[in-house]
Amino acid sequence: MNRLVVMLTYGIEPSIMNHIIGILLDHLSQGENDPLNVHTV
């Protein structure tokens, strides 16, 4: 995951990078609360 973020952030302004990382973190946090994930565990 970290490697993917690093690859995506090359040549991108820090503010945009932070925005993208924030979106990724939001999706990860929502995924943890996803009922479908609870059933697959």
N, C-alpha and C positions, 0 to 999 in steps of 0.2 A: 504493500500500500504506500509506504513512504517513498519507494522508488518511483512509483507512478506520479506522485505529487511533485517530486523533484523534477521529473521529466516535463511535466506540464508547466512548471513555473519558470523554466528557462526562457528568457526574453520577455517575460511578462512583468508589468509594474507591480511592486509590492502590494499596493492597495487592491489591485485586481486579484492577486494571488491570495491575499487574506480573505477576500470575498468568496473565492472558489473553495478554499479550505473550509470556510464557515458553512457553505452549502453542503459540502461532503460530510462534515460533522453532524449537520442537522439530519441528513438522510440516515447516517449510522445510528443516531440516537432514536430516530423514529423506527428503524428496523428492529431495535431491541424490544420495542413495545408492540411489534406487529404480531397479532394473534396467530398468523400462519407460521411464524418462526417458533412460537411456543409449541405448536403441534409437531413440528419437525424435530424438536430436541428429544 
